[in-house]
Amino acid sequence: MPSPRSFEKTLPALALSLGLLSACPAPGPTDTAKQPDDVAKATALLEASARLPPRAEVVALADQIAVLATKEGAIEEQAKLDVLAADLRARLHRIEGTEADAREALELYAAAARVARGTEAGCRADRARALLLGELAHDASTSYRELYLVKRRQASLAADGKTSACVEALARDLALAQGYRPAGADLAELEREGDKAERTVAAAAGTTSASIVPVASTGSPPADLIVAPMDLKPAKGTAKIEKIEKFAAEGGGRVVIHLSEPTTFQVGTLEADDKTGKDARIYLDIEKATAKGVSREIDVGGAIKRIRSGPREGGARIVLDLSSAMHRRVFYLPEPFRIVIDVSSRPPEQKAPANGPRTVKRVAIDPGHGGHDDGAVGPTGLKEKEVALDVAHRVAPVLAHELGVETLLTRDSDVFVPLEERTARANAFHADLFISIHCNASESGEARGIEVFVLDELKDTSRAAARVAALENGLGVKKGIDAESLDKEMAQIVGRLQSGEIANSSRKLGDLVARATLASFGTRYPDTKDHGLKSAGFYVLLGAEMPAVLFETSFISNPDDEGRLAKADYRQKLADGIVNAVRAYREGK
């Protein structure tokens, strides 16, 4: 068996294959002439002769490539971008020795391996991660162990006579490190781990890992789009499923699972079986969770026939029996921890034309708060819920009569509707636009004017925007809530869940709402301040299948703005601004 010192020559050889993967097709985009500037620049920096710019620039570039990956619809291209970002961070680590770069590279390789599981791109990412782990451990046996497990996980690529350049490369890697293969009981244990890894992959065929970033649909059956907390570990104790909420509709539906604490989960799907009469199903395996106290079977209706729950080894399983094959999205909300399952007959990507008229046949209007939830309250007692509902009642008939647009009010009276149900109603209505109406509030009471928010990758890092989101999410100033950290987490969820097309259309709609409202005020309220278009993590917008905005009509906490909000004339001008924004959006402005 070679001495540990002799492996110092072997390990760099393995590490070299990490960056070049010369035995496999190139892991990243190779035609840089057709790639965005950031991709071409990153590819050039991986050349052996290239000099790296300062670390901050390299990290920013790698982060931008990772963001591009989240917006890529094709899974193999998405994986290639993640690997490109990982390669950049790995090279930075080798030059500067910063541990954070190595950790980030490992996470990016792992993300690429998950999203492109069962493909050559996924195998290459998995192999790259194993090589880096061995390099970081400075231990030959670690390299052998990790490469062996990758080969077992990727065995299906070379099954039934198929050829795989990546699996062949793994075989060569293992041959190179053969002298560090364990023996006796250690070898038996490694083989048992390999058996388990291979069985797990085989059992998961047709399922999607809960940490996978968005995957585009490739035809029938519809693809799942899954977003779960990255690097989340199973609950320390037992996560109790406190309740399961449902929203039924013919064209879609939503199920919200409330848990006592965060925990990991896996998502799987089974297509309908005509021979056995079994429905199409989507199921969640929630680690270290219990469904005790929750009904074993809940009738829903519409797209979701029923919800079944029960124990499974290591946790609980929730099954949704579907009326037919549906597009499915599963994501989480962080505070309090909830898992949201959306099904819809409408594909998740609804592209709008870049120029010219847009289709707007249905609009969902969402009057904020209601019932026991007053929202913000002004100095003289004016309630946000009352203003929002009145403005919505003014918007709906004008949209119908002047524009011929069907409208849905998520609430039509002073009742409380959960935030998750509001979006579900808009989705089931197959709305083309979603506008949530609110009144703003500031800590000092001095701020005035209008403000429009969209869900987007984190563009506005201000404490004020995060505070507004926390208030509208029903968290207020809840003890222990870090509004800014929560907003950043919501931005990550949005980046993985929402398409760039919907984000762009939402920004266009938000800009039109602000401009049309200021125009509506005209000479009557010329001093109205425009706080601009901002992004923040609003629960009510998350999961919307259409362009969606949250309109803060004015600051009810300011005495002057409150006085205006109390007037019918001011409310009508707010409503006119929303109607004119919808008209302009439909006309392609």
Secondary structure, 3 states (H helix, E strand, C coil): CCCCCCHHHHHHHHHHHHHHCCCCCCCCCCCHHHCCHHHHHHHHHCCCCCCCCCHHHHHHHHHHHHHHHHHCCCHHHHHHHHHHHHHHHHHHHHHHCCHHHHHHHHHHHHHHHHHCCCCHHHHHHHHHHHHHHHHHHCCHHHHHHHHHHHHHHCHHHHCCCCCCHHHHHHHHHHHHCHHHCCCHHHHHHHHHHHHHHHHHHHHCCCEECCCCCCCCCCCCCCCEEECCCCCCCCCCCCEEEEEEEEEEECCEEEEEEEECCCCCEEEEEECCECCCCECEEEEEEEECEECCCCCCEEEEEECEEEEEEEEECCEEEEEEEECCCCEEEEEEEECCEEEEEEEECCCCCCCCCCCCCCCCCEEEEEECCECCECCCECCCCCEHHHHHHHHHHHHHHHHHHHHCCEEEECCCCCCCCCHHHHHHHHHHCCCCEEEEEEEECCCCCCCCCEEEEECCCCCCCCHHHHHHHHHHCCCCCCCCCCHHHHHHHHHHHHHHHCCHHHHHHHHHHHHHHHHHHHHHHCCCCCCCCEEEEEECCCHHHCCCCCCEEEEEEEECCCHHHHHHHCCHHHHHHHHHHHHHHHHHHHCCC
